[in-house]
Amino acid sequence: MKRIGIMGGTFNPIHNGHLSIAEEAREQFRLKKVLFMPSGIPYMKDRHEVLPVDVRCEMTALAIADRPYFKLSKLEAEDAAQGKNTYTCDTLRKLRTADPEADYFFVLGADSLFAIEDWKNPAFIFENCTILAAVRTTEQANSNAAPVSLQDQLLGQARYLRKTYHAAVEILKFAGMDVSSTQIREKVRRGESVSGLVPEGVASYIQSHHLYENNS
């Protein structure tokens, strides 16, 4: 059975942290490939802050161009073209229809694992994929109480979802990096360099297209 990862997200913009998590997922869970899937119309985010999906797809394609195991999927972008909201359960349904024999692994962050019951049809999501909840290994080694507590809460949430939904939830450990798309947008607005935070092709694309400048 093919093991396929799904790396969804707004990717506004995609950054090196996304790539690091996807690579760890591929290695730890022996994935044949990882689908990078920019969200079409993310119903849970402020749409005024999100660039058009075709622009985010172009940046994603540039970011993964030299990584043969990473593939761009425009499945959710097609929903945006039809004016539809993006829902993970609908995406999984389409993937299952197209390739029912594949074994899907959906990568998400700790915050999303705590919120997933509020998503549309969470039971269907749990029935049709394995959830990989990403947690930084640096948090485990941190001497401060909060990061350790966060990891304990994550493990507790995983146990709860397994018991309540019979969900397949695994913990994805990664070294990680302290970067977010929000931080990158703010840096660009302040005229600061984002070198080392995003792939070079993405940095050049942002600069040449004047993205994120003056709240654009």
matplotlib code that plots the C-alpha trace (Angstrom):
import matplotlib.pyplot as plt

x = [0.0, 1.3, 2.0, 1.3, 1.7, -0.6, 1.0, -1.8, -1.8, -2.3, 1.4, 1.2, 4.1, 5.6, 8.8, 11.7, 9.8, 7.1, 9.8, 11.5, 8.3, 7.5, 10.9, 10.7, 7.3, 8.6, 11.6, 9.9, 6.8, 8.4, 6.2, 6.5, 5.7, 4.3, 1.6, 1.9, -1.6, -2.2, -5.6, -8.1, -10.4, -9.4, -12.7, -11.0, -8.6, -8.9, -9.1, -7.8, -4.4, -4.3, -2.8, -4.7, -4.2, -2.5, 0.2, 0.6, 0.8, 3.5, 5.6, 5.0, 6.1, 9.3, 10.0, 9.8, 11.2, 14.5, 12.8, 11.6, 9.5, 7.5, 4.6, 2.3, -1.4, -3.9, -6.9, -8.0, -7.0, -9.7, -12.3, -11.3, -11.7, -15.3, -15.8, -15.9, -14.5, -11.7, -12.6, -10.2, -12.9, -13.9, -10.2, -9.8, -12.9, -11.6, -8.2, -9.9, -12.0, -9.0, -6.7, -8.7, -5.7, -3.4, -2.7, -2.8, -1.0, -2.2, 0.4, -0.7, 0.6, -0.2, -2.8, -4.7, -4.8, -6.6, -9.0, -9.7, -13.0, -14.3, -13.5, -16.2, -16.9, -13.9, -15.1, -14.6, -11.2, -10.1, -11.6, -9.7, -6.2, -3.5, -3.0, 0.7, 0.8, 4.1, 5.9, 9.4, 12.0, 13.6, 10.5, 10.9, 14.5, 13.6, 13.9, 10.9, 7.7, 5.4, 6.9, 7.0, 3.4, 2.4, 3.8, 2.1, -1.2, -0.5, 0.0, -3.2, -5.2, -3.9, -5.0, -8.4, -8.9, -7.8, -10.4, -13.2, -12.9, -10.7, -8.4, -4.9, -2.9, 0.9, 3.4, 5.8, 9.0, 11.1, 13.9, 12.0, 12.8, 11.4, 9.6, 6.1, 4.4, 3.2, 6.8, 8.0, 5.2, 6.1, 9.8, 9.0, 6.8, 9.6, 12.0, 14.0, 15.7, 13.9, 17.0, 17.3, 13.7, 12.3, 13.8, 15.8, 13.3, 10.5, 12.5, 13.2, 9.5, 8.3, 10.8, 10.2, 6.4, 6.4, 4.4, 3.4, 4.6, 2.4, -0.1, -0.5]
y = [0.0, 3.4, 5.7, 9.3, 12.3, 15.4, 18.7, 21.1, 24.8, 28.3, 28.6, 32.4, 32.1, 28.6, 28.5, 26.2, 25.1, 23.5, 21.7, 20.5, 19.0, 17.3, 15.8, 14.4, 12.9, 11.3, 9.7, 8.7, 7.2, 5.9, 7.9, 7.4, 11.1, 14.2, 16.2, 19.9, 21.2, 25.0, 25.7, 27.3, 29.5, 28.9, 29.4, 29.7, 32.5, 36.2, 36.2, 39.7, 38.5, 35.5, 35.9, 34.4, 30.6, 30.7, 32.9, 30.6, 27.6, 29.2, 29.8, 26.2, 24.9, 26.9, 25.7, 22.0, 22.1, 20.3, 17.7, 14.7, 13.2, 16.4, 17.1, 20.1, 19.3, 21.9, 19.8, 22.5, 25.3, 23.9, 24.5, 28.2, 28.5, 27.4, 29.8, 26.9, 26.8, 24.4, 21.4, 18.6, 16.0, 16.9, 16.8, 13.3, 12.1, 13.2, 11.6, 8.3, 8.3, 8.9, 6.4, 4.2, 1.9, 4.6, 5.0, 8.7, 10.5, 14.0, 16.3, 19.0, 21.1, 20.7, 23.6, 21.9, 18.6, 20.3, 22.1, 19.2, 18.3, 21.6, 20.9, 19.7, 16.0, 15.0, 11.4, 11.0, 12.5, 10.0, 7.1, 8.0, 9.0, 8.7, 12.0, 13.0, 15.7, 17.6, 18.5, 19.9, 17.8, 21.0, 21.5, 18.2, 19.0, 22.6, 23.0, 25.4, 23.9, 25.2, 23.4, 20.1, 20.6, 21.3, 18.1, 16.2, 17.8, 16.8, 13.2, 13.4, 14.7, 11.9, 9.3, 11.0, 11.0, 7.4, 6.4, 8.6, 8.2, 5.1, 7.6, 6.7, 9.5, 9.5, 12.0, 13.4, 14.6, 17.2, 19.6, 22.5, 26.1, 29.2, 30.6, 31.4, 32.8, 35.7, 36.6, 36.4, 38.7, 41.2, 41.1, 41.8, 44.8, 46.2, 45.7, 43.0, 40.0, 36.7, 34.8, 31.4, 31.4, 30.6, 28.8, 31.2, 30.8, 31.9, 34.9, 36.0, 35.6, 37.6, 40.4, 40.5, 40.5, 43.0, 40.6, 41.5, 45.1, 47.8, 45.2, 43.8]
z = [0.0, -1.0, 2.0, 1.0, 3.1, 2.9, 3.9, 3.9, 4.8, 3.7, 2.8, 2.9, 2.3, 2.4, 4.5, 5.5, 8.6, 6.4, 4.4, 7.5, 9.0, 5.6, 5.4, 8.9, 8.2, 5.0, 6.8, 10.1, 8.4, 5.2, 2.9, -0.8, -1.4, 0.3, -1.3, -0.6, -0.8, -0.6, 0.8, -1.5, 0.5, 4.2, 6.0, 9.4, 8.4, 7.6, 3.8, 3.5, 4.8, 2.3, -1.2, -4.1, -4.2, -7.6, -6.2, -3.2, -5.5, -7.5, -4.4, -3.2, -6.6, -6.3, -2.7, -3.6, -7.1, -6.1, -3.9, -6.0, -3.1, -2.7, -5.1, -5.5, -5.4, -6.6, -5.4, -2.9, -5.2, -7.6, -4.9, -4.8, -8.5, -8.0, -5.0, -2.5, 1.0, 1.7, 4.0, 4.8, 4.8, 1.3, 0.2, 1.7, 0.0, -3.4, -2.7, -1.7, -4.8, -7.1, -5.3, -2.8, -2.2, -0.8, 2.9, 3.7, 6.4, 7.2, 8.8, 11.2, 14.1, 17.8, 17.7, 15.0, 16.9, 19.8, 17.4, 15.0, 16.6, 15.4, 11.8, 9.4, 9.8, 12.0, 12.2, 8.4, 8.7, 11.3, 9.3, 6.2, 7.2, 9.9, 11.7, 12.3, 15.0, 14.8, 18.0, 18.3, 20.0, 21.3, 23.4, 25.1, 26.1, 27.3, 31.1, 31.2, 32.4, 29.7, 26.7, 28.6, 29.7, 26.1, 24.9, 27.7, 26.6, 23.1, 24.1, 26.2, 23.3, 21.0, 23.6, 23.8, 20.0, 19.8, 22.4, 21.3, 17.5, 17.2, 15.4, 14.2, 15.7, 15.7, 17.1, 14.6, 16.2, 14.5, 15.4, 13.9, 13.5, 15.1, 12.0, 10.9, 7.8, 10.0, 11.0, 7.4, 6.2, 9.0, 8.0, 4.4, 5.4, 7.5, 4.6, 6.4, 4.7, 4.9, 3.7, 5.4, 6.4, 3.0, 0.0, -2.3, -5.1, -2.8, -1.5, -5.0, -6.0, -3.0, -3.9, -7.6, -7.2, -4.3, -2.1, 1.5, 1.1, 2.6, 3.8, 0.3]

ax = plt.figure().add_subplot(projection="3d")
ax.plot(x, y, z, "-o")
ax.set_aspect("equal")
plt.show()
